[in-house]
Amino acid sequence: MRITLVVNGRDHPLDVEPRRVLADVLREDCHLTGTHLGCEMGVCGACTVLVDGEAVRSCLMLAVQCDGRPIRTVEGLAAPDGRPHPLQEAFSAERALQCGFCTPGWLMSAAGALESDPAVADDPERLAALLGSNLCRCTGYEPIRRAVLRAAARPRSEPPA
C-alpha cells in the first residue's frame, strides 16, 4: 500500500504492507532508530511517538493508520537549530536516564502530555498516571518525575540553556 508518513515535518512516501506496525516502519524504512521496541505489546512505552500531538504506542499502531498524519519522534524533539528540548535538558540535569533504552518513550510521553496540558505537572495524581504509563528498569522513576517537573516549571518563553 502506498502511504506518506509525515515524520518530524518531513514527508516519507513509502510502499508498506498493511499489517506493518508504525514502529517497524519508522525504524526500518524511515531510518529513525530513536523509537525503541521493548515489549512489542504496548506495555513498556519505549516505542511512544506523537501522532497528531497525542502519545501513542507505535508498536500497536499500523503504519497505514498514519497516512498523511503528523508524527513526531524523539529525533524531532530538539529545536531545528539543534538546541535540546526542555525535557531533554531536564532529563540530563536530573540524571533521569541510565541505560537510555526507555528514554525516547519517556521523552515523547512527557512531551505529549505537557504540550497538550501543562497543568498535568500540577496534579500529583495525573502526573503519577502519566509516569505510570512507561516502564524503566534503571532509574527508580524519581529522577524521571523530577525531570518532568523541572521541564514543566520552566516558562514557555524561556529559551533552552
OpenMM code with the backbone's topology and positions (N, CA, C; nanometers):
from openmm import Vec3, app, unit

residues = "MET ARG ILE THR LEU VAL VAL ASN GLY ARG ASP HIS PRO LEU ASP VAL GLU PRO ARG ARG VAL LEU ALA ASP VAL LEU ARG GLU ASP CYS HIS LEU THR GLY THR HIS LEU GLY CYS GLU MET GLY VAL CYS GLY ALA CYS THR VAL LEU VAL ASP GLY GLU ALA VAL ARG SER CYS LEU MET LEU ALA VAL GLN CYS ASP GLY ARG PRO ILE ARG THR VAL GLU GLY LEU ALA ALA PRO ASP GLY ARG PRO HIS PRO LEU GLN GLU ALA PHE SER ALA GLU ARG ALA LEU GLN CYS GLY PHE CYS THR PRO GLY TRP LEU MET SER ALA ALA GLY ALA LEU GLU SER ASP PRO ALA VAL ALA ASP ASP PRO GLU ARG LEU ALA ALA LEU LEU GLY SER ASN LEU CYS ARG CYS THR GLY TYR GLU PRO ILE ARG ARG ALA VAL LEU ARG ALA ALA ALA ARG PRO ARG SER GLU PRO PRO ALA".split()
positions = [
    Vec3(0.0852, -0.1166, 0.0000),
    Vec3(0.0000, 0.0000, 0.0000),
    Vec3(0.0902, 0.1235, 0.0000),
    Vec3(0.0571, 0.2203, -0.0813),
    Vec3(0.1346, 0.3446, -0.0899),
    Vec3(0.0815, 0.4427, 0.0136),
    Vec3(0.1706, 0.4887, 0.1025),
    Vec3(0.1336, 0.5876, 0.2038),
    Vec3(0.2435, 0.6937, 0.2102),
    Vec3(0.2095, 0.8043, 0.2740),
    Vec3(0.3088, 0.9072, 0.3029),
    Vec3(0.3034, 0.9347, 0.4520),
    Vec3(0.4137, 0.9049, 0.5196),
    Vec3(0.4251, 0.9387, 0.6606),
    Vec3(0.4892, 1.0763, 0.6699),
    Vec3(0.4306, 1.1621, 0.7504),
    Vec3(0.4843, 1.2963, 0.7719),
    Vec3(0.5520, 1.2925, 0.9092),
    Vec3(0.6820, 1.2665, 0.9067),
    Vec3(0.7571, 1.2443, 1.0301),
    Vec3(0.8503, 1.3618, 1.0560),
    Vec3(0.8314, 1.4250, 1.1697),
    Vec3(0.9138, 1.5392, 1.2098),
    Vec3(0.9164, 1.6463, 1.1004),
    Vec3(0.8004, 1.6660, 1.0363),
    Vec3(0.7848, 1.7686, 0.9350),
    Vec3(0.8349, 1.7305, 0.7968),
    Vec3(0.8775, 1.6082, 0.7796),
    Vec3(0.9312, 1.5633, 0.6502),
    Vec3(0.8457, 1.4506, 0.5944),
    Vec3(0.8127, 1.4604, 0.4663),
    Vec3(0.7337, 1.3560, 0.4006),
    Vec3(0.8198, 1.2339, 0.3696),
    Vec3(0.7642, 1.1172, 0.3978),
    Vec3(0.8279, 0.9898, 0.3661),
    Vec3(0.7289, 0.9071, 0.2847),
    Vec3(0.7321, 0.9187, 0.1489),
    Vec3(0.6455, 0.8336, 0.0669),
    Vec3(0.6987, 0.6898, 0.0737),
    Vec3(0.6108, 0.5956, 0.1038),
    Vec3(0.6530, 0.4573, 0.1264),
    Vec3(0.5521, 0.3591, 0.0697),
    Vec3(0.6018, 0.2443, 0.0312),
    Vec3(0.5178, 0.1295, -0.0007),
    Vec3(0.5315, 0.0335, 0.1166),
    Vec3(0.4212, 0.0083, 0.1869),
    Vec3(0.4262, -0.0783, 0.3050),
    Vec3(0.3168, -0.1840, 0.2985),
    Vec3(0.3441, -0.2948, 0.3617),
    Vec3(0.2393, -0.3956, 0.3787),
    Vec3(0.1407, -0.3417, 0.4817),
    Vec3(0.0118, -0.3582, 0.4596),
    Vec3(-0.0888, -0.3032, 0.5509),
    Vec3(-0.0760, -0.3524, 0.6951),
    Vec3(-0.0145, -0.4656, 0.7182),
    Vec3(-0.0052, -0.5213, 0.8534),
    Vec3(0.1165, -0.4733, 0.9321),
    Vec3(0.2037, -0.3922, 0.8706),
    Vec3(0.3259, -0.3480, 0.9402),
    Vec3(0.2945, -0.2394, 1.0407),
    Vec3(0.3566, -0.2504, 1.1573),
    Vec3(0.3334, -0.1521, 1.2629),
    Vec3(0.4227, -0.0297, 1.2406),
    Vec3(0.3764, 0.0811, 1.2940),
    Vec3(0.4447, 0.2084, 1.2771),
    Vec3(0.5882, 0.2026, 1.3280),
    Vec3(0.6121, 0.1405, 1.4417),
    Vec3(0.7482, 0.1349, 1.4975),
    Vec3(0.8455, 0.0735, 1.3982),
    Vec3(0.8070, -0.0358, 1.3361),
    Vec3(0.8959, -0.1018, 1.2399),
    Vec3(0.9208, -0.0144, 1.1178),
    Vec3(0.8174, 0.0513, 1.0696),
    Vec3(0.8325, 0.1366, 0.9517),
    Vec3(0.9205, 0.2571, 0.9843),
    Vec3(0.9022, 0.3170, 1.1007),
    Vec3(0.9875, 0.4294, 1.1400),
    Vec3(1.1342, 0.3873, 1.1450),
    Vec3(1.1593, 0.2742, 1.2070),
    Vec3(1.2975, 0.2277, 1.2241),
    Vec3(1.3592, 0.1769, 1.0937),
    Vec3(1.2864, 0.0942, 1.0221),
    Vec3(1.3442, 0.0252, 0.9065),
    Vec3(1.3334, 0.1034, 0.7761),
    Vec3(1.2227, 0.1727, 0.7555),
    Vec3(1.2017, 0.2411, 0.6274),
    Vec3(1.2385, 0.3891, 0.6340),
    Vec3(1.2128, 0.4528, 0.7471),
    Vec3(1.2461, 0.5946, 0.7629),
    Vec3(1.3847, 0.6134, 0.8264),
    Vec3(1.4433, 0.5056, 0.8749),
    Vec3(1.5769, 0.5069, 0.9357),
    Vec3(1.5842, 0.5986, 1.0577),
    Vec3(1.4755, 0.6030, 1.1335),
    Vec3(1.4684, 0.6803, 1.2579),
    Vec3(1.4695, 0.5796, 1.3723),
    Vec3(1.5863, 0.5494, 1.4212),
    Vec3(1.6022, 0.4406, 1.5180),
    Vec3(1.5883, 0.4854, 1.6632),
    Vec3(1.5515, 0.6099, 1.6858),
    Vec3(1.5300, 0.6558, 1.8226),
    Vec3(1.4072, 0.5938, 1.8869),
    Vec3(1.3127, 0.5528, 1.8065),
    Vec3(1.1946, 0.4838, 1.8576),
    Vec3(1.2359, 0.3402, 1.8865),
    Vec3(1.2315, 0.3028, 2.0127),
    Vec3(1.2783, 0.1698, 2.0534),
    Vec3(1.1623, 0.0725, 2.0696),
    Vec3(1.1909, -0.0526, 2.0432),
    Vec3(1.0933, -0.1593, 2.0632),
    Vec3(1.1353, -0.2397, 2.1850),
    Vec3(1.0472, -0.2432, 2.2834),
    Vec3(1.0754, -0.3200, 2.4043),
    Vec3(0.9898, -0.4446, 2.4082),
    Vec3(0.8697, -0.4289, 2.4560),
    Vec3(0.7818, -0.5445, 2.4762),
    Vec3(0.7044, -0.5825, 2.3500),
    Vec3(0.6846, -0.4885, 2.2594),
    Vec3(0.6047, -0.5067, 2.1369),
    Vec3(0.4601, -0.5455, 2.1656),
    Vec3(0.4124, -0.5098, 2.2865),
    Vec3(0.2734, -0.5364, 2.3253),
    Vec3(0.2058, -0.4120, 2.3825),
    Vec3(0.2701, -0.2955, 2.3711),
    Vec3(0.2109, -0.1715, 2.4182),
    Vec3(0.2195, -0.1487, 2.5670),
    Vec3(0.3004, -0.2257, 2.6370),
    Vec3(0.3069, -0.2156, 2.7826),
    Vec3(0.4201, -0.1241, 2.8294),
    Vec3(0.5381, -0.1339, 2.7688),
    Vec3(0.6560, -0.0679, 2.8244),
    Vec3(0.6665, 0.0801, 2.7890),
    Vec3(0.6155, 0.1217, 2.6754),
    Vec3(0.6192, 0.2618, 2.6366),
    Vec3(0.7451, 0.3060, 2.5641),
    Vec3(0.8420, 0.2172, 2.5435),
    Vec3(0.9670, 0.2556, 2.4776),
    Vec3(0.9437, 0.3051, 2.3346),
    Vec3(0.8359, 0.2624, 2.2724),
    Vec3(0.8081, 0.2971, 2.1326),
    Vec3(0.7157, 0.4179, 2.1181),
    Vec3(0.6926, 0.4917, 2.2251),
    Vec3(0.5979, 0.6027, 2.2206),
    Vec3(0.6440, 0.7127, 2.1253),
    Vec3(0.5515, 0.7546, 2.0397),
    Vec3(0.5707, 0.8684, 1.9494),
    Vec3(0.4440, 0.9530, 1.9583),
    Vec3(0.4480, 1.0712, 1.9008),
    Vec3(0.3293, 1.1556, 1.8959),
    Vec3(0.2686, 1.1483, 1.7567),
    Vec3(0.1405, 1.1181, 1.7495),
    Vec3(0.0646, 1.1196, 1.6245),
    Vec3(-0.0478, 1.2200, 1.6451),
    Vec3(-0.0517, 1.3203, 1.5606),
    Vec3(-0.1469, 1.4312, 1.5794),
    Vec3(-0.1319, 1.4926, 1.7183),
    Vec3(-0.0097, 1.4948, 1.7713),
    Vec3(0.0170, 1.5533, 1.9017),
    Vec3(-0.0167, 1.4661, 2.0200),
    Vec3(-0.0667, 1.3475, 1.9956),
    Vec3(-0.1070, 1.2564, 2.1035),
    Vec3(-0.0088, 1.1402, 2.1135),
    Vec3(0.0303, 1.1075, 2.2371),
    Vec3(0.1231, 0.9969, 2.2597),
    Vec3(0.0553, 0.8639, 2.2259),
    Vec3(0.1217, 0.7858, 2.1405),
    Vec3(0.0702, 0.6544, 2.1021),
    Vec3(0.1842, 0.5533, 2.1087),
    Vec3(0.1466, 0.4287, 2.1293),
    Vec3(0.2426, 0.3180, 2.1258),
    Vec3(0.2571, 0.2765, 1.9801),
    Vec3(0.3713, 0.3057, 1.9231),
    Vec3(0.3894, 0.2791, 1.7800),
    Vec3(0.4019, 0.1307, 1.7490),
    Vec3(0.4183, 0.0465, 1.8515),
    Vec3(0.4207, -0.0983, 1.8258),
    Vec3(0.2798, -0.1539, 1.8086),
    Vec3(0.1791, -0.0747, 1.8449),
    Vec3(0.0400, -0.1202, 1.8340),
    Vec3(-0.0356, -0.0536, 1.7200),
    Vec3(0.0231, 0.0490, 1.6604),
    Vec3(-0.0449, 0.1237, 1.5563),
    Vec3(0.0090, 0.0814, 1.4194),
    Vec3(-0.0806, 0.0565, 1.3286),
    Vec3(-0.0387, 0.0226, 1.1931),
    Vec3(0.0089, 0.1485, 1.1213),
    Vec3(0.1137, 0.1337, 1.0430),
    Vec3(0.1667, 0.2485, 0.9693),
    Vec3(0.0614, 0.3087, 0.8770),
    Vec3(-0.0231, 0.2250, 0.8171),
    Vec3(-0.1247, 0.2764, 0.7245),
    Vec3(-0.2261, 0.3663, 0.7948),
    Vec3(-0.2414, 0.3506, 0.9252),
    Vec3(-0.3318, 0.4373, 1.0014),
    Vec3(-0.2772, 0.5795, 1.0111),
    Vec3(-0.1501, 0.5972, 0.9825),
    Vec3(-0.0846, 0.7274, 0.9980),
    Vec3(-0.0626, 0.7992, 0.8664),
    Vec3(-0.1178, 0.7466, 0.7595),
    Vec3(-0.1005, 0.8073, 0.6281),
    Vec3(-0.1423, 0.9542, 0.6314),
    Vec3(-0.0470, 1.0431, 0.6029),
    Vec3(-0.0741, 1.1863, 0.5966),
    Vec3(-0.0845, 1.2576, 0.7300),
    Vec3(-0.0774, 1.1846, 0.8400),
    Vec3(-0.0905, 1.2458, 0.9725),
    Vec3(0.0472, 1.2861, 1.0257),
    Vec3(0.0547, 1.3968, 1.1002),
    Vec3(0.1851, 1.4370, 1.1538),
    Vec3(0.2312, 1.3429, 1.2659),
    Vec3(0.3545, 1.2959, 1.2523),
    Vec3(0.4164, 1.2070, 1.3502),
    Vec3(0.5417, 1.2769, 1.4008),
    Vec3(0.5610, 1.2713, 1.5298),
    Vec3(0.6827, 1.3294, 1.5891),
    Vec3(0.7532, 1.2218, 1.6689),
    Vec3(0.8786, 1.2004, 1.6369),
    Vec3(0.9602, 1.1033, 1.7081),
    Vec3(1.0613, 1.1784, 1.7938),
    Vec3(1.1370, 1.1052, 1.8715),
    Vec3(1.2374, 1.1681, 1.9575),
    Vec3(1.3398, 1.2464, 1.8742),
    Vec3(1.3629, 1.2045, 1.7504),
    Vec3(1.4557, 1.2783, 1.6644),
    Vec3(1.4029, 1.4180, 1.6319),
    Vec3(1.2723, 1.4384, 1.6424),
    Vec3(1.2120, 1.5676, 1.6136),
    Vec3(1.1828, 1.6506, 1.7369),
    Vec3(1.2330, 1.6084, 1.8505),
    Vec3(1.2035, 1.6791, 1.9753),
    Vec3(1.2877, 1.8052, 1.9906),
    Vec3(1.4131, 1.8007, 1.9542),
    Vec3(1.5011, 1.9174, 1.9666),
    Vec3(1.4567, 2.0272, 1.8704),
    Vec3(1.5019, 2.1481, 1.8971),
    Vec3(1.4722, 2.2613, 1.8092),
    Vec3(1.5409, 2.2401, 1.6743),
    Vec3(1.4904, 2.3032, 1.5690),
    Vec3(1.5517, 2.2871, 1.4363),
    Vec3(1.7008, 2.3225, 1.4333),
    Vec3(1.7415, 2.4141, 1.5202),
    Vec3(1.8834, 2.4515, 1.5229),
    Vec3(1.9677, 2.3561, 1.6081),
    Vec3(1.9037, 2.2507, 1.6604),
    Vec3(1.9774, 2.1505, 1.7377),
    Vec3(1.9747, 2.1701, 1.8880),
    Vec3(1.9193, 2.2829, 1.9331),
    Vec3(1.9098, 2.3029, 2.0781),
    Vec3(1.8177, 2.1977, 2.1380),
    Vec3(1.8579, 2.1379, 2.2495),
    Vec3(1.7738, 2.0346, 2.3114),
    Vec3(1.6398, 2.0906, 2.3580),
    Vec3(1.5413, 2.0051, 2.3554),
    Vec3(1.4092, 2.0365, 2.4102),
    Vec3(1.4246, 2.0503, 2.5621),
    Vec3(1.3415, 2.1322, 2.6271),
    Vec3(1.3492, 2.1441, 2.7728),
    Vec3(1.3424, 2.0095, 2.8456),
    Vec3(1.2662, 1.9159, 2.7941),
    Vec3(1.2621, 1.7842, 2.8585),
    Vec3(1.3962, 1.7125, 2.8460),
    Vec3(1.4606, 1.7240, 2.7316),
    Vec3(1.5914, 1.6614, 2.7145),
    Vec3(1.6921, 1.7213, 2.8118),
    Vec3(1.6886, 1.8537, 2.8261),
    Vec3(1.7784, 1.9198, 2.9210),
    Vec3(1.7487, 1.8755, 3.0639),
    Vec3(1.6210, 1.8684, 3.0974),
    Vec3(1.5824, 1.8294, 3.2334),
    Vec3(1.6202, 1.6846, 3.2624),
    Vec3(1.6026, 1.5957, 3.1655),
    Vec3(1.6418, 1.4557, 3.1862),
    Vec3(1.7914, 1.4460, 3.2120),
    Vec3(1.8690, 1.5249, 3.1419),
    Vec3(2.0136, 1.5253, 3.1635),
    Vec3(2.0474, 1.5836, 3.3004),
    Vec3(1.9897, 1.6977, 3.3322),
    Vec3(2.0196, 1.7651, 3.4594),
    Vec3(1.9796, 1.6804, 3.5800),
    Vec3(1.8690, 1.6096, 3.5701),
    Vec3(1.8198, 1.5292, 3.6821),
    Vec3(1.8709, 1.3853, 3.6787),
    Vec3(1.9540, 1.3558, 3.5812),
    Vec3(2.0073, 1.2192, 3.5651),
    Vec3(1.8939, 1.1172, 3.5574),
    Vec3(1.7975, 1.1517, 3.4735),
    Vec3(1.6768, 1.0699, 3.4599),
    Vec3(1.6915, 0.9635, 3.3524),
    Vec3(1.8134, 0.9301, 3.3215),
    Vec3(1.8366, 0.8228, 3.2267),
    Vec3(1.9613, 0.7483, 3.2712),
    Vec3(1.9587, 0.6213, 3.2483),
    Vec3(2.0776, 0.5419, 3.2784),
    Vec3(2.1150, 0.4635, 3.1547),
    Vec3(2.0507, 0.3524, 3.1292),
    Vec3(2.0870, 0.2782, 3.0082),
    Vec3(2.0366, 0.3511, 2.8841),
    Vec3(1.9292, 0.4286, 2.8971),
    Vec3(1.8772, 0.5086, 2.7873),
    Vec3(1.7763, 0.4388, 2.6978),
    Vec3(1.7545, 0.3108, 2.7169),
    Vec3(1.6645, 0.2389, 2.6272),
    Vec3(1.5226, 0.2942, 2.6323),
    Vec3(1.4735, 0.3228, 2.7509),
    Vec3(1.3359, 0.3697, 2.7653),
    Vec3(1.3215, 0.5203, 2.7451),
    Vec3(1.4334, 0.5925, 2.7436),
    Vec3(1.4311, 0.7388, 2.7432),
    Vec3(1.3509, 0.7999, 2.6284),
    Vec3(1.3653, 0.7552, 2.5034),
    Vec3(1.2843, 0.8174, 2.3977),
    Vec3(1.1338, 0.8089, 2.4240),
    Vec3(1.0889, 0.6956, 2.4747),
    Vec3(0.9471, 0.6818, 2.5060),
    Vec3(0.9035, 0.7737, 2.6180),
    Vec3(0.9874, 0.7866, 2.7204),
    Vec3(0.9568, 0.8787, 2.8304),
    Vec3(0.9493, 1.0218, 2.7789),
    Vec3(1.0485, 1.0610, 2.6997),
    Vec3(1.0503, 1.1975, 2.6478),
    Vec3(0.9253, 1.2281, 2.5657),
    Vec3(0.8856, 1.1352, 2.4809),
    Vec3(0.7703, 1.1601, 2.3956),
    Vec3(0.6399, 1.1559, 2.4748),
    Vec3(0.6288, 1.0664, 2.5713),
    Vec3(0.5085, 1.0634, 2.6561),
    Vec3(0.4947, 1.1942, 2.7326),
    Vec3(0.6050, 1.2393, 2.7925),
    Vec3(0.6016, 1.3635, 2.8700),
    Vec3(0.5777, 1.4834, 2.7795),
    Vec3(0.6416, 1.4870, 2.6624),
    Vec3(0.6219, 1.5987, 2.5702),
    Vec3(0.4756, 1.6080, 2.5277),
    Vec3(0.4168, 1.4956, 2.4931),
    Vec3(0.2763, 1.4968, 2.4533),
    Vec3(0.1863, 1.5478, 2.5638),
    Vec3(0.2113, 1.5017, 2.6852),
    Vec3(0.1281, 1.5435, 2.7988),
    Vec3(0.1472, 1.6914, 2.8307),
    Vec3(0.2717, 1.7357, 2.8391),
    Vec3(0.2982, 1.8750, 2.8766),
    Vec3(0.2568, 1.9737, 2.7679),
    Vec3(0.2685, 1.9333, 2.6427),
    Vec3(0.2294, 2.0240, 2.5345),
    Vec3(0.0778, 2.0355, 2.5231),
    Vec3(0.0064, 1.9284, 2.5521),
    Vec3(-0.1395, 1.9359, 2.5424),
    Vec3(-0.2024, 1.9941, 2.6681),
    Vec3(-0.1381, 1.9729, 2.7833),
    Vec3(-0.1921, 2.0234, 2.9097),
    Vec3(-0.0791, 2.0406, 3.0113),
    Vec3(-0.0125, 2.1571, 3.0108),
    Vec3(0.0990, 2.1788, 3.1027),
    Vec3(0.0607, 2.1624, 3.2494),
    Vec3(-0.0664, 2.1760, 3.2826),
    Vec3(-0.1108, 2.1642, 3.4212),
    Vec3(-0.1036, 2.0213, 3.4732),
    Vec3(-0.0757, 1.9248, 3.3869),
    Vec3(-0.0644, 1.7860, 3.4322),
    Vec3(0.0422, 1.7748, 3.5416),
    Vec3(0.1447, 1.8580, 3.5340),
    Vec3(0.2521, 1.8540, 3.6333),
    Vec3(0.2085, 1.9101, 3.7683),
    Vec3(0.0985, 1.9842, 3.7710),
    Vec3(0.0490, 2.0423, 3.8963),
    Vec3(-0.0434, 1.9488, 3.9726),
    Vec3(-0.0817, 1.8407, 3.9107),
    Vec3(-0.1759, 1.7462, 3.9707),
    Vec3(-0.1032, 1.6147, 3.9989),
    Vec3(-0.0709, 1.5866, 4.1250),
    Vec3(0.0068, 1.4662, 4.1576),
    Vec3(-0.0537, 1.3365, 4.1050),
    Vec3(-0.1857, 1.3248, 4.1049),
    Vec3(-0.2490, 1.2018, 4.0561),
    Vec3(-0.2339, 1.1876, 3.9049),
    Vec3(-0.2543, 1.2969, 3.8331),
    Vec3(-0.2384, 1.2917, 3.6869),
    Vec3(-0.0926, 1.2692, 3.6480),
    Vec3(-0.0014, 1.3317, 3.7229),
    Vec3(0.1401, 1.3113, 3.6955),
    Vec3(0.1782, 1.1661, 3.7225),
    Vec3(0.1264, 1.1097, 3.8303),
    Vec3(0.1539, 0.9684, 3.8615),
    Vec3(0.0991, 0.8776, 3.7511),
    Vec3(-0.0178, 0.9105, 3.6981),
    Vec3(-0.0746, 0.8305, 3.5892),
    Vec3(0.0128, 0.8400, 3.4645),
    Vec3(0.0602, 0.9604, 3.4339),
    Vec3(0.1496, 0.9779, 3.3199),
    Vec3(0.2764, 0.8957, 3.3401),
    Vec3(0.3364, 0.9079, 3.4567),
    Vec3(0.4620, 0.8383, 3.4835),
    Vec3(0.4425, 0.6881, 3.4972),
    Vec3(0.3224, 0.6447, 3.5262),
    Vec3(0.2953, 0.5022, 3.5361),
    Vec3(0.2717, 0.4365, 3.4015),
    Vec3(0.2739, 0.5168, 3.2959),
    Vec3(0.2437, 0.4622, 3.1636),
    Vec3(0.3654, 0.4039, 3.0927),
    Vec3(0.4844, 0.4300, 3.1432),
    Vec3(0.6075, 0.3777, 3.0830),
    Vec3(0.6853, 0.3005, 3.1879),
    Vec3(0.7689, 0.2097, 3.1419),
    Vec3(0.8497, 0.1288, 3.2327),
    Vec3(0.9977, 0.1628, 3.2191),
    Vec3(1.0665, 0.1574, 3.3321),
    Vec3(1.2110, 0.1787, 3.3355),
    Vec3(1.2683, 0.0836, 3.4393),
    Vec3(1.3751, 0.0148, 3.4048),
    Vec3(1.4370, -0.0794, 3.4978),
    Vec3(1.5541, -0.0186, 3.5736),
    Vec3(1.5972, 0.1023, 3.5352),
    Vec3(1.7223, 0.1550, 3.5895),
    Vec3(1.7081, 0.2693, 3.6894),
    Vec3(1.6190, 0.3640, 3.6639),
    Vec3(1.6250, 0.4907, 3.7380),
    Vec3(1.5502, 0.4925, 3.8693),
    Vec3(1.4560, 0.4047, 3.8908),
    Vec3(1.3734, 0.4132, 4.0104),
    Vec3(1.2644, 0.5182, 3.9984),
    Vec3(1.2470, 0.5790, 3.8836),
    Vec3(1.1392, 0.6717, 3.8493),
    Vec3(1.1496, 0.8099, 3.9135),
    Vec3(1.2089, 0.8234, 4.0290),
    Vec3(1.2146, 0.9541, 4.0945),
    Vec3(1.2890, 1.0580, 4.0101),
    Vec3(1.4039, 1.0249, 3.9508),
    Vec3(1.4686, 1.1248, 3.8648),
    Vec3(1.3828, 1.1627, 3.7432),
    Vec3(1.3060, 1.0699, 3.6922),
    Vec3(1.2183, 1.0994, 3.5792),
    Vec3(1.1091, 1.1959, 3.6236),
    Vec3(1.0518, 1.1712, 3.7399),
    Vec3(0.9492, 1.2614, 3.7937),
    Vec3(1.0061, 1.4022, 3.8110),
    Vec3(1.1254, 1.4109, 3.8699),
    Vec3(1.1893, 1.5420, 3.8888),
    Vec3(1.2155, 1.6109, 3.7548),
    Vec3(1.2571, 1.5341, 3.6550),
    Vec3(1.2849, 1.5925, 3.5237),
    Vec3(1.1589, 1.6488, 3.4600),
    Vec3(1.0496, 1.5754, 3.4674),
    Vec3(0.9235, 1.6233, 3.4098),
    Vec3(0.8781, 1.7490, 3.4832),
    Vec3(0.8886, 1.7498, 3.6145),
    Vec3(0.8512, 1.8688, 3.6908),
    Vec3(0.9412, 1.9869, 3.6579),
    Vec3(1.0690, 1.9618, 3.6423),
    Vec3(1.1639, 2.0680, 3.6085),
    Vec3(1.1300, 2.1287, 3.4731),
    Vec3(1.1041, 2.0445, 3.3744),
    Vec3(1.0706, 2.0949, 3.2410),
    Vec3(0.9377, 2.1695, 3.2432),
    Vec3(0.8416, 2.1195, 3.3195),
    Vec3(0.7106, 2.1839, 3.3259),
    Vec3(0.7166, 2.3191, 3.3963),
    Vec3(0.8105, 2.3352, 3.4888),
    Vec3(0.8206, 2.4592, 3.5659),
    Vec3(0.8851, 2.5726, 3.4859),
    Vec3(0.9534, 2.5386, 3.3800),
    Vec3(1.0225, 2.6408, 3.3018),
    Vec3(0.9228, 2.7209, 3.2200),
    Vec3(0.9290, 2.8514, 3.2268),
    Vec3(0.8371, 2.9322, 3.1460),
    Vec3(0.8512, 2.8981, 2.9979),
    Vec3(0.7385, 2.8946, 2.9289),
    Vec3(0.7403, 2.8587, 2.7867),
    Vec3(0.8248, 2.9532, 2.7032),
    Vec3(0.8339, 3.0787, 2.7425),
    Vec3(0.9092, 3.1756, 2.6629),
    Vec3(1.0592, 3.1660, 2.6896),
    Vec3(1.0993, 3.0972, 2.7954),
    Vec3(1.2400, 3.0868, 2.8289),
    Vec3(1.3100, 2.9948, 2.7305),
    Vec3(1.4184, 3.0422, 2.6670),
    Vec3(1.4882, 2.9573, 2.5720),
    Vec3(1.5667, 2.8467, 2.6441),
    Vec3(1.5934, 2.7370, 2.5748),
    Vec3(1.6749, 2.6328, 2.6360),
    Vec3(1.8135, 2.6836, 2.6708),
    Vec3(1.8745, 2.6249, 2.7703),
    Vec3(2.0100, 2.6647, 2.8118),
    Vec3(2.1096, 2.6303, 2.7029),
] * unit.nanometer
topology = app.Topology()
chain = topology.addChain("A")
for resn in residues:
    res = topology.addResidue(resn, chain)
    for name in ("N", "CA", "C"):
        topology.addAtom(name, app.Element.getBySymbol(name[0]), res)
